[in-house]
Amino acid sequence: MSKKYNSLASWKTQGCFERSLAYQFYIQKFYNLFMGAYKFNGITPRQQEYILRKLWAEGKIASFIVEGTKLEEGEVPTNVNQYPNGLIAFCPFAPFTFDIYDWPIQVNLINVRGAKFIPTTPQVVNKDVVIGFAQRSKKSVRSVVEFYVQKIVDTEMTIRQQLKSHKVPWLIATTPENESKMKALFDKIMTDDDVLYLSASEIEALKVLATGNDYKIDKLYSYKQALENELLTYLGIDNIGIMEKKEHLITDEVNSNNDLINDHSDNFIACLENFCEAIRNVFGYQISVEATSSPVSAKNEENESEDEEDE
């Protein structure tokens, strides 16, 4: 197991509850954003969810036509579960043999749930099966997200430490005689008591040392937001930059960010479109994919459109 995954696992085994909770939150956040970023046409919602889930976790998926489901030439479907070119199914795969360009030419389908209709012998790519990848690197989407989430969580925990340091921005000097009293005092402070009752002698004995913590939460939050926006840009999801609104940015800055978002979005949508095209060509099954959000257009084009509407 890699050092990265060891560190992730250690968050849970070493009792770092808050860190583990933050990690799971951000993983779920970006998982949900990715799952809602694309829509497949021609397959069921459950099949779409399965494809995107496997691309998120493993970065690849295989499709095949279930044996015995293809209708004979001229045969008319009698129910909604019959398709002229057969019933399409999707499952994970493992490469079996490669060509000289490192592209899989035979794969083994991974039967996770013990389905009887999944072939158990090596399948020929672009004949028996069609394979697709989430991105050009052929890596899982999660592997990229985890890189950013670790940084985001580190920043989140630093912000949490800063908040605590500002809640208790001093050290209390005690003696064996007044230690229990000072502990009780500290407990009251941590529970946000508005009034503390001390004797005159206790006040004279009380010594407080300022820790001198500077307020850096705003800078840390901006850094965390920058990491999130960078990840959103990689996923091809529109974002407006670090705590900025588009009206506060000049046109060139907005257009540059939009171009980068579109470039990263093309990385995913192009791979998904290639997968759908191969399915259409090999199986004759009509399937397509589209991004759920409209492409980010240049700011000056939007302004021109608004001007035309005003006229």
N, C-alpha and C positions, 0 to 999 in steps of 0.2 A: 504494500500500500504506500502511496506517495506521501511525502511530508505534509502536503497540503491537506489531504484527507485525514491524516493522523491528527492534525491540528484541529480540524473541524470536529472530529469525534471526541477529542479531549475536552472541548467546550462542555460537552454533556456529562462526561465521566468525572470531571474534576469539580463539579458542583457550580459551574459558572451559569447559573440559571438565567440571569438577566441577559448575558451575552448570547446564550442559546436561544432565548426568546426573541431577541432582536434579529438574530440570524434567520430564524424561521419566518419572522414577519416579512423581511425584505425578500427572501426567496419566494414566498407566496405572492408578494406584491408584483414582482417582475414575471413570475410564472403566469399570473392572471392577465397581465398586460400582453404577454406573448400569445397566450391562448386566444385572446380576442382580437389579435392583429390581422388574422387572415381568415378567409371564408372559402370553402370548397363548394363547388356546384356539381351535382350529379351523384353525390353520395349522401348517406344518412348523417345526421348530427352526431350520432355515436361513433361512426367511422371517422368523421372529421376530428372529433375530440381525441380519438385513439392515435391518429396520425400525428397530430401536433404534440401530444403527450410523449410519444416515442422520439420525435425529433428533438424535443426539449431534453429528454433524459439521455438518449443514445446518439442522436444526430443522424440516424438513418432509418429507413423503413423499406419493406418489400411489399409488392402487390402481386396477386396471381388470381386466375380465374378458377373457381372451385370446380373440380372435375365432375362431369355429369350434369352441370347446370346450363350449358350452352344449348340453345334450342336448335333444332334441325332447320335447314333452309326452308323457308316458307311457313314454318310453324308459328302460330299466333300465340302470344302470351295469354294465359287464362287467369292469372292473378298478379298482384303488384309485386310479388317476389320473384317473378320470372323476367329475365332479360334476354333479348335476342343473342347477345354475345356472352351470356353467362353471368353468374353472380361473382362480383369482385370481392376479394378479401385482402386484408393487410396484416402483416406480422413482422417481427424483428428478423434479422438474418445475420449470419456470420459468413464472411468470404471464404471460399473453398479453394479456388484457383484464380490466378491473375494472368493478364496478358503482359506484354513487354512494357506497357505504359502504366503498370500498377493499377489497372482497372479490373475489378472483379468480373470474371467471365462465367464462373459457377459459384453458387452460394448454397448454404444449408439454411433452411427456414427453421426458426426457433419456435418450437411449440410450447409456449409458456403454460397454457391451460389444458393441455392434453386433448386438443380438438382432433377428431378422427379424420377430418377432411384436409388437414395440412400435410403436404407431401413430406416424406421422410428421407428421400434420396436427393442428391445434389441436383439443383435446378439451374438450367442454362439462362443467363441473363439476356434480356430482350428476346426471349423465345418462350420459356416457361414462366419467367418472372420479370418484373420491372423493379429496379431499385432506385431510391431517391435519397438525397442528403439534405440536411437543413441548411448548410452553408458550404461555400467553396472549400473551406478547410477540412470539411468532412468530420468536424468535431461537433459535439453536442452543444446546444444552446446554453445549457446549464453550466458547462465548464467555463464559459466566458462570464456568465452572470456571477458565478461564485467568486471569481477574481475580484470583481468590483464590490460584491456584497461584503467580503472580508474587510476591505478598506472602509466601507460605509459603516459597518458595525464597530470597527476600531474607533472611528470618529464619534459614533454615537456613544460609546462607552466613555470616551474622553470628555464629551459634553456632560455626561452623567456625573463624572468625577468633579468637573468644574462646578456644577450645580451644588454638589455636596460641600465643596470647599467654600462656597459663598454662603451656604447655610450655617456652617461652623467655621468662620474665618479666624479662629484663634486657638491657642493652646492654654489649658488650665493647669497651673502648678498646684500640686497638692502635697499634703503631709499624711503620714499614717493616721493621724488623729481626725483629719477632715476629709479623707478620701471617699468614704461612703456618702458623705454629704455632697461632695462635688459630683459624684456619680449620679446621685438623685437630681442634682441641679442640671446636669447634662441631659438626663432623660426628659426633664421638663422642657428644655430648650428644643430637643428633637421632636417633641410632640406639639411644638408651637404654642406653649403657654405664654399668655400675654404678660402675666405678672409673676415675679419670683419673690418669695419672702425669705429674707436672711437676717440673722442677728447682726448687731453692730460689730461684734468680734469677728464674725465670719466674713463680713465685708472687708475689714481691715486685713484679714489673712489671705483674701482672694488676690491672686496674681494672674493676669491674663497677658499672653504674648500674642501679638498680631502675626498672622502668617504672611501677610502681604501679597495675597493672590490677586493678580490682575484679571479683569473681566475680558475673557477671550471667546465667550460663547458665540457671539455674533460671527466672528471669523471662522470658528469651527463649523458653525451651521452653514455658512457660505461654502466652505470646502466640501461638506457633505452633500450639499445641493449640487455642486459642480460634478461630483462623482456620479450622482444619480442622473444628471443630465447627460453626462458622457456615455453612460450605459444606455440611456434611452436613445441617444443618437446612434449608437452601435446597433441597437435593435430596430432602427428605422422608424422610431416613434417620435412624433413631433414634440418639441419642447421649446420653451422661449428663453432659455439661457439661465444664468445664475441670478435668480431673484430679480429678473428684469422683465419688463413688458415690451412688446414689439414697438410700441409707440415711443419708447425711450431709446431705441437703437436706430442707428442710421441705416439707410436702405442697403448699403453694401454689406454691413454686418449681418443683417437678417438674411439676405440672399445667400451669403457664404454659408451660414448655418443651415439654411434650407437645402442647399446643394449637397452638403455633407450628409444630412439626414436621408436625402433621396439616394445617394450613392450606397449607403449602408442598407437601406431598404431594398435596393436592387439586388444586393448580395443574397438575401433570403428569397425574395419573390422570384428571382431568375431561377434559382435551384428548384423551387416548387413548381414553376411553370415547365421546366425541363422534365420533371417527374410526370406531370400531367400529360405533356405532349408525348412522352414515350408510352404511356398507358394507352392513349388514343391510337398511336401508330401500331403498337404490338397487339393489343387486345380489341381494338375497335370500340372501346368503351369511352363514352363521352363524359369527360371530367375536366374541370377547369378550376382555377384558383384566382382570388383577387385579394388585394389589401382592403381591409374594412374602412380605413381612413383614406380620404382623397389625397392624392399626391400633393406635397407641399409646393406651392407655386411661388414665383418671385414676387417680392413685395410691390415692385413697381407695376407688375401686371395686375395685382389686386387693386391697386389704387386707380389704374386706368379703368377697370371694370366698374368700380364704385362711381367714378366720374361719369361714365356712360349712363349708369342707372339714374344719377341725379339729373342728367339732361332729359 
